[in-house]
Amino acid sequence: MIKVGIIGLGYWGPKLARNFNDLPEADLAWVCDLDQNRLDHITSLYPGVRATRDYRELLASDVEAVYIATPVHSHYRLALAALRAGKHVLVEKPLAACVDQAGEIIAEGNRQSRVVMVGHTFVYNPAVAAMREIIASGQLGEIYYINGTRVNLGLFQPDINVAWDLAPHDISILLFVLNMEPVAASARGGVFVQRKKGLHDVAYLSLIFPNGIMADIRVSWLDPCKIRRYTVVGSMKMLVYDDVEPENKIMIYDKGVEIPPYSDTEEQFHLSYRTGDGVPYPISWAEPLRVQCQHFLDCIKEGTEPRSSGRVGLQVIRILESAQHSLLNGGSKEIVGESRGFCAYRSRREVGAQCKDLCLREPVWL
Ligand SMILES: NC(=O)c1ccc[n+]([C@@H]2O[C@H](COP(=O)([O-])OP(=O)(O)OC[C@H]3O[C@@H](n4cnc5c(N)ncnc54)[C@H](O)[C@@H]3O)[C@@H](O)[C@H]2O)c1
């Protein structure tokens, strides 16, 4: 049994507590939150668990693994402290608020020989794993483009924009299913609700992958319906992944367009459309968060690199940084890895200002 501690018991932390409490190889030993009410709630559910408002007390205990589910501005400091205390860490997405912070977390993990993992929950979703399998098998043919939508009404975040909040899921899905990194990114968006803070509540991200594969993602906290849907268009077949669909989350459509090899007459010149039926792809379902928590325990026991390792977390932040640069520069096309100095806490009003270390402290909106 691996002794686990959780820091942060707001919206997401209790779901982690439930999973670690259920997993036979985990011992949910400690929990931590600044808010005593959150601690009282969790200890009422799991009476044997020790609780503290000071994360240093949790880190001084004999827990071996720490799950950090606090707001993004605290990820860097808490992850470094946990690693320096000799703990394996799983940090919620995004791993940190900027590329430099993510790099330091990874370096500390290497120095301490500890697992660094990121909560990219969707890469543990069986439907996403199936999408990767299907693409790799070649049955869709050459991949032309991917379109993803992740929208709902809320949950608005008070400090980071919608791209930093929701797009880590989509970027990690794309890296995983395509098994490659994009070369360029651009983003457009709108600030409609949190205008004073300049925080975008809707964003359209475009990523260009090697071989010219295009991926477009729409993320929004300002939409009437919950949609989590992907379309993958290949030269031979097309796929739709709908995470909200209870039964057939993945459908493969035998649809496509062919150009006749030659055309002597105008009739022959017309493209021929293949409009075959959609066939559901069988998936054996498991709760993605449970799979993710079990994977963390397995990586600790076996000393293996997690599927959503710190390295992948850094790749995601590199892409978010490029998207943020573009978002604040009218949708400019940014080469991934070249746009330096943008972090989760640079709002529209701060562009051009010196804000070194801004992402290290809690933002104060003027
Ligand atoms: N993987 C997913 O699908 C998913 C879903 C939701 C949220 N998240 C991530 O989980 C993290 C938390 O999000 P949330 O919605 O639960 O936020 P939240 O604001 O609801 O909860 C955060 C909690 O952390 C506590 N906290 C803050 N600083 C702390 C500190 N120094 N020590 C101890 N406790 C501290 C707060 O008191 C609060 O209870 C974020 O990184 C978010 O992106 C991931």
Ligand as a Chemical Component Dictionary entry (heavy atoms), coordinates in Angstrom:
data_LIG
# 
_chem_comp.id                   LIG 
_chem_comp.type                 NON-POLYMER 
_chem_comp.pdbx_formal_charge   0 
_chem_comp.three_letter_code    LIG 
# 
loop_
_chem_comp_atom.comp_id 
_chem_comp_atom.atom_id 
_chem_comp_atom.alt_atom_id 
_chem_comp_atom.type_symbol 
_chem_comp_atom.charge 
_chem_comp_atom.model_Cartn_x 
_chem_comp_atom.model_Cartn_y 
_chem_comp_atom.model_Cartn_z 
_chem_comp_atom.pdbx_ordinal 
LIG N1  N1  N 0  -8.194  16.943 -14.402 1  
LIG C1  C1  C 0  -9.383  17.516 -14.434 2  
LIG O1  O1  O 0  -10.302 17.103 -15.160 3  
LIG C2  C2  C 0  -9.629  18.698 -13.533 4  
LIG C3  C3  C 0  -10.935 19.138 -13.264 5  
LIG C4  C4  C 0  -11.108 20.231 -12.403 6  
LIG C5  C5  C 0  -10.005 20.880 -11.870 7  
LIG N2  N2  N 1  -8.745  20.444 -12.173 8  
LIG C6  C6  C 0  -7.561  21.118 -11.624 9  
LIG O2  O2  O 0  -7.517  20.942 -10.213 10 
LIG C7  C7  C 0  -6.904  22.075 -9.607  11 
LIG C8  C8  C 0  -7.860  22.628 -8.542  12 
LIG O3  O3  O 0  -9.049  23.034 -9.193  13 
LIG P1  P1  P 0  -10.412 23.186 -8.359  14 
LIG O4  O4  O 0  -11.462 23.500 -9.371  15 
LIG O5  O5  O -1 -10.585 22.039 -7.429  16 
LIG O6  O6  O 0  -10.098 24.521 -7.501  17 
LIG P2  P2  P 0  -10.838 25.018 -6.200  18 
LIG O7  O7  O 0  -10.540 26.481 -6.104  19 
LIG O8  O8  O 0  -12.259 24.547 -6.161  20 
LIG O9  O9  O 0  -10.070 24.262 -5.012  21 
LIG C9  C9  C 0  -8.753  24.517 -4.675  22 
LIG C10 C10 C 0  -8.568  24.192 -3.201  23 
LIG O10 O10 O 0  -7.174  24.323 -2.899  24 
LIG C11 C11 C 0  -7.068  24.918 -1.608  25 
LIG N3  N3  N 0  -5.729  25.529 -1.506  26 
LIG C12 C12 C 0  -5.249  26.586 -2.191  27 
LIG N4  N4  N 0  -3.965  26.833 -1.847  28 
LIG C13 C13 C 0  -3.641  25.895 -0.935  29 
LIG C14 C14 C 0  -2.470  25.629 -0.177  30 
LIG N5  N5  N 0  -1.360  26.368 -0.303  31 
LIG N6  N6  N 0  -2.488  24.614 0.710   32 
LIG C15 C15 C 0  -3.613  23.855 0.867   33 
LIG N7  N7  N 0  -4.753  24.066 0.178   34 
LIG C16 C16 C 0  -4.769  25.074 -0.695  35 
LIG C17 C17 C 0  -8.214  25.910 -1.543  36 
LIG O11 O11 O 0  -8.546  26.233 -0.209  37 
LIG C18 C18 C 0  -9.319  25.158 -2.263  38 
LIG O12 O12 O 0  -10.128 24.422 -1.377  39 
LIG C19 C19 C 0  -6.595  23.056 -10.735 40 
LIG O13 O13 O 0  -5.271  22.886 -11.133 41 
LIG C20 C20 C 0  -7.540  22.619 -11.858 42 
LIG O14 O14 O 0  -7.031  22.926 -13.138 43 
LIG C21 C21 C 0  -8.569  19.373 -12.963 44 
# 
loop_
_chem_comp_bond.comp_id 
_chem_comp_bond.atom_id_1 
_chem_comp_bond.atom_id_2 
_chem_comp_bond.value_order 
_chem_comp_bond.pdbx_ordinal 
LIG N1  C1  SING 1  
LIG C1  O1  DOUB 2  
LIG C1  C2  SING 3  
LIG C2  C3  SING 4  
LIG C2  C21 DOUB 5  
LIG C3  C4  DOUB 6  
LIG C4  C5  SING 7  
LIG C5  N2  DOUB 8  
LIG N2  C6  SING 9  
LIG N2  C21 SING 10 
LIG C6  O2  SING 11 
LIG C6  C20 SING 12 
LIG O2  C7  SING 13 
LIG C7  C8  SING 14 
LIG C7  C19 SING 15 
LIG C8  O3  SING 16 
LIG O3  P1  SING 17 
LIG P1  O4  DOUB 18 
LIG P1  O5  SING 19 
LIG P1  O6  SING 20 
LIG O6  P2  SING 21 
LIG P2  O7  DOUB 22 
LIG P2  O8  SING 23 
LIG P2  O9  SING 24 
LIG O9  C9  SING 25 
LIG C9  C10 SING 26 
LIG C10 O10 SING 27 
LIG C10 C18 SING 28 
LIG O10 C11 SING 29 
LIG C11 N3  SING 30 
LIG C11 C17 SING 31 
LIG N3  C12 SING 32 
LIG N3  C16 SING 33 
LIG C12 N4  DOUB 34 
LIG N4  C13 SING 35 
LIG C13 C14 SING 36 
LIG C13 C16 DOUB 37 
LIG C14 N5  SING 38 
LIG C14 N6  DOUB 39 
LIG N6  C15 SING 40 
LIG C15 N7  DOUB 41 
LIG N7  C16 SING 42 
LIG C17 O11 SING 43 
LIG C17 C18 SING 44 
LIG C18 O12 SING 45 
LIG C19 O13 SING 46 
LIG C19 C20 SING 47 
LIG C20 O14 SING 48 
# 
